[in-house]
Amino acid sequence: MSMRITVRVPDDLGDIVKATTDNVSAYVTEALREKIARDRRRKARQNILDGIRDYEGPGVQEGAEEQLHGERRDSYRTRS
């Protein structure tokens, strides 16, 4: 299933996209997936860093490694 979304982009950016690909929808979809994955990874890293700053015990905060692995798995899923 797909959704139609209308967006406005600067003319120069639109010209570059149209010159780069024959399938603007697929191109923009891939770009959005990559951006969303990047944002999720950035947020996960920040959450982990915030947790580490608040943690007063020895070693890495419990669950930090699992959270990173979960974000990586989710990131790979958004690329498909």
A tleap script that builds the chain and sets N, CA, C and O, in Angstrom:
source leaprc.protein.ff14SB
mol = sequence {
  NMET SER MET ARG ILE THR VAL ARG VAL PRO
  ASP ASP LEU GLY ASP ILE VAL LYS ALA THR
  THR ASP ASN VAL SER ALA TYR VAL THR GLU
  ALA LEU ARG GLU LYS ILE ALA ARG ASP ARG
  ARG ARG LYS ALA ARG GLN ASN ILE LEU ASP
  GLY ILE ARG ASP TYR GLU GLY PRO GLY VAL
  GLN GLU GLY ALA GLU GLU GLN LEU HIE GLY
  GLU ARG ARG ASP SER TYR ARG THR ARG CSER
}
set mol.1.N position { 0.837 -1.158 0.000 }
set mol.1.CA position { 0.000 0.000 0.000 }
set mol.1.C position { 0.897 1.241 0.000 }
set mol.1.O position { 1.978 1.226 0.589 }
set mol.2.N position { 0.472 2.260 -0.626 }
set mol.2.CA position { 1.254 3.496 -0.643 }
set mol.2.C position { 0.341 4.697 -0.442 }
set mol.2.O position { -0.873 4.624 -0.632 }
set mol.3.N position { 0.956 5.786 -0.056 }
set mol.3.CA position { 0.224 7.016 0.235 }
set mol.3.C position { 0.771 8.129 -0.649 }
set mol.3.O position { 1.980 8.237 -0.851 }
set mol.4.N position { -0.099 8.927 -1.156 }
set mol.4.CA position { 0.321 10.088 -1.940 }
set mol.4.C position { 0.528 11.249 -0.980 }
set mol.4.O position { -0.356 11.588 -0.193 }
set mol.5.N position { 1.707 11.850 -1.055 }
set mol.5.CA position { 2.040 13.015 -0.247 }
set mol.5.C position { 2.596 14.076 -1.184 }
set mol.5.O position { 3.482 13.801 -1.993 }
set mol.6.N position { 2.082 15.263 -1.073 }
set mol.6.CA position { 2.572 16.366 -1.903 }
set mol.6.C position { 3.521 17.206 -1.062 }
set mol.6.O position { 3.175 17.640 0.037 }
set mol.7.N position { 4.708 17.430 -1.584 }
set mol.7.CA position { 5.685 18.274 -0.888 }
set mol.7.C position { 6.209 19.325 -1.853 }
set mol.7.O position { 6.174 19.146 -3.071 }
set mol.8.N position { 6.691 20.415 -1.293 }
set mol.8.CA position { 7.300 21.463 -2.101 }
set mol.8.C position { 8.788 21.468 -1.781 }
set mol.8.O position { 9.188 21.481 -0.617 }
set mol.9.N position { 9.596 21.459 -2.831 }
set mol.9.CA position { 11.049 21.519 -2.674 }
set mol.9.C position { 11.571 22.666 -3.532 }
set mol.9.O position { 10.924 23.061 -4.502 }
set mol.10.N position { 12.727 23.197 -3.183 }
set mol.10.CA position { 13.308 24.254 -4.012 }
set mol.10.C position { 13.522 23.757 -5.443 }
set mol.10.O position { 13.811 22.580 -5.661 }
set mol.11.N position { 13.380 24.657 -6.411 }
set mol.11.CA position { 13.520 24.283 -7.826 }
set mol.11.C position { 14.846 23.584 -8.112 }
set mol.11.O position { 14.880 22.589 -8.837 }
set mol.12.N position { 15.941 24.103 -7.545 }
set mol.12.CA position { 17.243 23.505 -7.838 }
set mol.12.C position { 17.316 22.064 -7.337 }
set mol.12.O position { 17.902 21.211 -8.004 }
set mol.13.N position { 16.728 21.779 -6.173 }
set mol.13.CA position { 16.732 20.419 -5.647 }
set mol.13.C position { 15.858 19.505 -6.503 }
set mol.13.O position { 16.246 18.378 -6.810 }
set mol.14.N position { 14.697 19.987 -6.881 }
set mol.14.CA position { 13.817 19.206 -7.748 }
set mol.14.C position { 14.467 18.890 -9.085 }
set mol.14.O position { 14.318 17.782 -9.601 }
set mol.15.N position { 15.191 19.859 -9.654 }
set mol.15.CA position { 15.889 19.635 -10.929 }
set mol.15.C position { 16.949 18.552 -10.790 }
set mol.15.O position { 17.111 17.714 -11.677 }
set mol.16.N position { 17.678 18.573 -9.661 }
set mol.16.CA position { 18.723 17.569 -9.446 }
set mol.16.C position { 18.113 16.179 -9.322 }
set mol.16.O position { 18.619 15.221 -9.907 }
set mol.17.N position { 17.017 16.066 -8.557 }
set mol.17.CA position { 16.377 14.759 -8.385 }
set mol.17.C position { 15.875 14.238 -9.728 }
set mol.17.O position { 16.097 13.075 -10.064 }
set mol.18.N position { 15.201 15.089 -10.496 }
set mol.18.CA position { 14.672 14.653 -11.792 }
set mol.18.C position { 15.784 14.267 -12.763 }
set mol.18.O position { 15.605 13.370 -13.587 }
set mol.19.N position { 16.929 14.939 -12.672 }
set mol.19.CA position { 18.055 14.604 -13.540 }
set mol.19.C position { 18.772 13.340 -13.076 }
set mol.19.O position { 19.473 12.694 -13.855 }
set mol.20.N position { 18.593 12.990 -11.797 }
set mol.20.CA position { 19.296 11.851 -11.216 }
set mol.20.C position { 18.570 10.536 -11.430 }
set mol.20.O position { 19.205 9.491 -11.567 }
set mol.21.N position { 17.237 10.578 -11.462 }
set mol.21.CA position { 16.469 9.334 -11.496 }
set mol.21.C position { 15.235 9.459 -12.384 }
set mol.21.O position { 14.707 10.550 -12.595 }
set mol.22.N position { 14.797 8.330 -12.891 }
set mol.22.CA position { 13.538 8.278 -13.638 }
set mol.22.C position { 12.353 8.024 -12.707 }
set mol.22.O position { 11.201 8.249 -13.076 }
set mol.23.N position { 12.654 7.548 -11.486 }
set mol.23.CA position { 11.598 7.203 -10.536 }
set mol.23.C position { 11.756 8.071 -9.283 }
set mol.23.O position { 12.402 7.673 -8.314 }
set mol.24.N position { 11.164 9.244 -9.322 }
set mol.24.CA position { 11.293 10.197 -8.218 }
set mol.24.C position { 10.707 9.614 -6.932 }
set mol.24.O position { 11.284 9.799 -5.861 }
set mol.25.N position { 9.588 8.923 -7.014 }
set mol.25.CA position { 8.959 8.342 -5.818 }
set mol.25.C position { 9.896 7.363 -5.122 }
set mol.25.O position { 10.056 7.427 -3.903 }
set mol.26.N position { 10.507 6.470 -5.864 }
set mol.26.CA position { 11.428 5.491 -5.273 }
set mol.26.C position { 12.645 6.195 -4.683 }
set mol.26.O position { 13.123 5.820 -3.613 }
set mol.27.N position { 13.145 7.208 -5.374 }
set mol.27.CA position { 14.314 7.959 -4.920 }
set mol.27.C position { 14.023 8.661 -3.594 }
set mol.27.O position { 14.817 8.588 -2.656 }
set mol.28.N position { 12.882 9.337 -3.527 }
set mol.28.CA position { 12.510 10.057 -2.314 }
set mol.28.C position { 12.193 9.078 -1.190 }
set mol.28.O position { 12.533 9.342 -0.036 }
set mol.29.N position { 11.555 7.966 -1.496 }
set mol.29.CA position { 11.264 6.953 -0.482 }
set mol.29.C position { 12.548 6.443 0.148 }
set mol.29.O position { 12.636 6.326 1.371 }
set mol.30.N position { 13.543 6.137 -0.673 }
set mol.30.CA position { 14.832 5.670 -0.151 }
set mol.30.C position { 15.496 6.743 0.711 }
set mol.30.O position { 16.044 6.439 1.771 }
set mol.31.N position { 15.448 7.980 0.262 }
set mol.31.CA position { 16.042 9.079 1.035 }
set mol.31.C position { 15.347 9.235 2.387 }
set mol.31.O position { 16.010 9.444 3.402 }
set mol.32.N position { 14.031 9.135 2.407 }
set mol.32.CA position { 13.292 9.244 3.663 }
set mol.32.C position { 13.621 8.105 4.609 }
set mol.32.O position { 13.796 8.324 5.808 }
set mol.33.N position { 13.708 6.876 4.078 }
set mol.33.CA position { 14.070 5.724 4.922 }
set mol.33.C position { 15.450 5.920 5.551 }
set mol.33.O position { 15.647 5.641 6.734 }
set mol.34.N position { 16.390 6.397 4.761 }
set mol.34.CA position { 17.742 6.630 5.277 }
set mol.34.C position { 17.739 7.717 6.344 }
set mol.34.O position { 18.412 7.579 7.366 }
set mol.35.N position { 17.002 8.780 6.126 }
set mol.35.CA position { 16.920 9.872 7.100 }
set mol.35.C position { 16.281 9.399 8.395 }
set mol.35.O position { 16.768 9.719 9.479 }
set mol.36.N position { 15.203 8.646 8.296 }
set mol.36.CA position { 14.523 8.129 9.487 }
set mol.36.C position { 15.457 7.212 10.270 }
set mol.36.O position { 15.532 7.307 11.495 }
set mol.37.N position { 16.166 6.327 9.578 }
set mol.37.CA position { 17.111 5.425 10.245 }
set mol.37.C position { 18.219 6.213 10.936 }
set mol.37.O position { 18.591 5.896 12.065 }
set mol.38.N position { 18.750 7.239 10.267 }
set mol.38.CA position { 19.794 8.087 10.863 }
set mol.38.C position { 19.284 8.780 12.118 }
set mol.38.O position { 19.978 8.821 13.134 }
set mol.39.N position { 18.071 9.324 12.049 }
set mol.39.CA position { 17.483 10.006 13.201 }
set mol.39.C position { 17.277 9.043 14.370 }
set mol.39.O position { 17.530 9.397 15.522 }
set mol.40.N position { 16.818 7.825 14.074 }
set mol.40.CA position { 16.605 6.828 15.132 }
set mol.40.C position { 17.929 6.432 15.784 }
set mol.40.O position { 18.011 6.302 17.006 }
set mol.41.N position { 18.958 6.241 14.968 }
set mol.41.CA position { 20.272 5.895 15.529 }
set mol.41.C position { 20.804 7.031 16.392 }
set mol.41.O position { 21.328 6.798 17.481 }
set mol.42.N position { 20.666 8.264 15.901 }
set mol.42.CA position { 21.129 9.429 16.668 }
set mol.42.C position { 20.395 9.515 18.005 }
set mol.42.O position { 21.013 9.769 19.039 }
set mol.43.N position { 19.088 9.305 17.986 }
set mol.43.CA position { 18.305 9.367 19.217 }
set mol.43.C position { 18.712 8.246 20.176 }
set mol.43.O position { 18.839 8.473 21.380 }
set mol.44.N position { 18.915 7.052 19.650 }
set mol.44.CA position { 19.327 5.926 20.498 }
set mol.44.C position { 20.682 6.207 21.144 }
set mol.44.O position { 20.874 5.954 22.333 }
set mol.45.N position { 21.620 6.732 20.352 }
set mol.45.CA position { 22.941 7.065 20.912 }
set mol.45.C position { 22.807 8.113 22.004 }
set mol.45.O position { 23.451 8.015 23.048 }
set mol.46.N position { 21.969 9.118 21.764 }
set mol.46.CA position { 21.787 10.166 22.765 }
set mol.46.C position { 21.159 9.609 24.028 }
set mol.46.O position { 21.562 9.978 25.131 }
set mol.47.N position { 20.178 8.725 23.888 }
set mol.47.CA position { 19.548 8.103 25.057 }
set mol.47.C position { 20.561 7.298 25.857 }
set mol.47.O position { 20.555 7.320 27.087 }
set mol.48.N position { 21.424 6.593 25.152 }
set mol.48.CA position { 22.453 5.802 25.832 }
set mol.48.C position { 23.433 6.724 26.551 }
set mol.48.O position { 23.789 6.485 27.705 }
set mol.49.N position { 23.865 7.779 25.860 }
set mol.49.CA position { 24.792 8.722 26.496 }
set mol.49.C position { 24.153 9.385 27.710 }
set mol.49.O position { 24.805 9.553 28.741 }
set mol.50.N position { 22.895 9.758 27.595 }
set mol.50.CA position { 22.199 10.348 28.731 }
set mol.50.C position { 22.131 9.360 29.892 }
set mol.50.O position { 22.307 9.740 31.050 }
set mol.51.N position { 21.875 8.092 29.577 }
set mol.51.CA position { 21.819 7.061 30.617 }
set mol.51.C position { 23.162 6.844 31.278 }
set mol.51.O position { 23.242 6.642 32.490 }
set mol.52.N position { 24.225 6.885 30.476 }
set mol.52.CA position { 25.575 6.701 31.020 }
set mol.52.C position { 25.920 7.864 31.945 }
set mol.52.O position { 26.515 7.659 33.003 }
set mol.53.N position { 25.556 9.065 31.558 }
set mol.53.CA position { 25.830 10.236 32.408 }
set mol.53.C position { 25.106 10.136 33.748 }
set mol.53.O position { 25.616 10.591 34.771 }
set mol.54.N position { 23.924 9.542 33.736 }
set mol.54.CA position { 23.135 9.414 34.965 }
set mol.54.C position { 23.524 8.189 35.789 }
set mol.54.O position { 23.127 8.071 36.948 }
set mol.55.N position { 24.296 7.281 35.200 }
set mol.55.CA position { 24.657 6.018 35.847 }
set mol.55.C position { 25.857 6.231 36.751 }
set mol.55.O position { 26.851 6.837 36.353 }
set mol.56.N position { 25.753 5.727 37.971 }
set mol.56.CA position { 26.833 5.937 38.927 }
set mol.56.C position { 27.546 4.645 39.301 }
set mol.56.O position { 28.426 4.663 40.161 }
set mol.57.N position { 27.193 3.530 38.684 }
set mol.57.CA position { 27.809 2.259 39.027 }
set mol.57.C position { 28.977 1.936 38.112 }
set mol.57.O position { 29.301 2.716 37.217 }
set mol.58.N position { 29.614 0.790 38.330 }
set mol.58.CA position { 30.742 0.385 37.495 }
set mol.58.C position { 30.277 -0.116 36.126 }
set mol.58.O position { 29.166 -0.632 36.003 }
set mol.59.N position { 31.105 0.029 35.114 }
set mol.59.CA position { 30.829 -0.520 33.791 }
set mol.59.C position { 29.765 0.225 33.016 }
set mol.59.O position { 29.348 1.320 33.394 }
set mol.60.N position { 29.336 -0.378 31.939 }
set mol.60.CA position { 28.328 0.204 31.058 }
set mol.60.C position { 26.947 -0.060 31.633 }
set mol.60.O position { 26.696 -1.109 32.226 }
set mol.61.N position { 26.073 0.888 31.453 }
set mol.61.CA position { 24.710 0.744 31.968 }
set mol.61.C position { 24.065 -0.514 31.410 }
set mol.61.O position { 24.180 -0.806 30.220 }
set mol.62.N position { 23.387 -1.256 32.275 }
set mol.62.CA position { 22.709 -2.476 31.866 }
set mol.62.C position { 21.676 -2.164 30.785 }
set mol.62.O position { 20.879 -1.238 30.935 }
set mol.63.N position { 21.687 -2.931 29.701 }
set mol.63.CA position { 20.728 -2.745 28.622 }
set mol.63.C position { 21.217 -1.854 27.497 }
set mol.63.O position { 20.582 -1.795 26.445 }
set mol.64.N position { 22.335 -1.155 27.691 }
set mol.64.CA position { 22.816 -0.229 26.659 }
set mol.64.C position { 23.191 -0.975 25.385 }
set mol.64.O position { 22.840 -0.542 24.287 }
set mol.65.N position { 23.895 -2.083 25.521 }
set mol.65.CA position { 24.311 -2.844 24.339 }
set mol.65.C position { 23.102 -3.400 23.595 }
set mol.65.O position { 23.060 -3.370 22.365 }
set mol.66.N position { 22.126 -3.903 24.329 }
set mol.66.CA position { 20.917 -4.432 23.694 }
set mol.66.C position { 20.162 -3.335 22.958 }
set mol.66.O position { 19.610 -3.574 21.884 }
set mol.67.N position { 20.134 -2.133 23.527 }
set mol.67.CA position { 19.444 -1.019 22.878 }
set mol.67.C position { 20.126 -0.667 21.554 }
set mol.67.O position { 19.455 -0.424 20.551 }
set mol.68.N position { 21.459 -0.641 21.557 }
set mol.68.CA position { 22.185 -0.356 20.317 }
set mol.68.C position { 21.914 -1.416 19.262 }
set mol.68.O position { 21.676 -1.087 18.099 }
set mol.69.N position { 21.948 -2.690 19.658 }
set mol.69.CA position { 21.693 -3.759 18.695 }
set mol.69.C position { 20.271 -3.680 18.153 }
set mol.69.O position { 20.044 -3.927 16.968 }
set mol.70.N position { 19.317 -3.340 19.008 }
set mol.70.CA position { 17.926 -3.190 18.561 }
set mol.70.C position { 17.781 -2.081 17.540 }
set mol.70.O position { 17.067 -2.237 16.549 }
set mol.71.N position { 18.452 -0.961 17.773 }
set mol.71.CA position { 18.388 0.151 16.819 }
set mol.71.C position { 19.042 -0.242 15.497 }
set mol.71.O position { 18.556 0.142 14.434 }
set mol.72.N position { 20.114 -0.985 15.547 }
set mol.72.CA position { 20.752 -1.437 14.298 }
set mol.72.C position { 19.813 -2.343 13.520 }
set mol.72.O position { 19.677 -2.203 12.304 }
set mol.73.N position { 19.155 -3.285 14.224 }
set mol.73.CA position { 18.205 -4.176 13.544 }
set mol.73.C position { 17.081 -3.367 12.909 }
set mol.73.O position { 16.719 -3.603 11.757 }
set mol.74.N position { 16.532 -2.421 13.652 }
set mol.74.CA position { 15.457 -1.588 13.125 }
set mol.74.C position { 15.930 -0.766 11.920 }
set mol.74.O position { 15.183 -0.560 10.964 }
set mol.75.N position { 17.156 -0.311 11.981 }
set mol.75.CA position { 17.719 0.471 10.887 }
set mol.75.C position { 17.802 -0.371 9.611 }
set mol.75.O position { 17.467 0.103 8.525 }
set mol.76.N position { 18.252 -1.630 9.751 }
set mol.76.CA position { 18.347 -2.495 8.576 }
set mol.76.C position { 16.967 -2.788 8.001 }
set mol.76.O position { 16.810 -2.899 6.785 }
set mol.77.N position { 15.958 -2.915 8.881 }
set mol.77.CA position { 14.591 -3.187 8.410 }
set mol.77.C position { 14.040 -2.027 7.600 }
set mol.77.O position { 13.309 -2.246 6.634 }
set mol.78.N position { 14.375 -0.790 7.973 }
set mol.78.CA position { 13.835 0.357 7.239 }
set mol.78.C position { 14.468 0.488 5.869 }
set mol.78.O position { 13.908 1.156 5.000 }
set mol.79.N position { 15.611 -0.127 5.651 }
set mol.79.CA position { 16.261 -0.056 4.339 }
set mol.79.C position { 15.614 -0.972 3.321 }
set mol.79.O position { 15.751 -0.760 2.116 }
set mol.80.N position { 14.906 -1.994 3.796 }
set mol.80.CA position { 14.308 -2.982 2.893 }
set mol.80.C position { 13.086 -2.459 2.219 }
set mol.80.O position { 12.466 -3.169 1.427 }
savepdb mol mol.pdb
quit
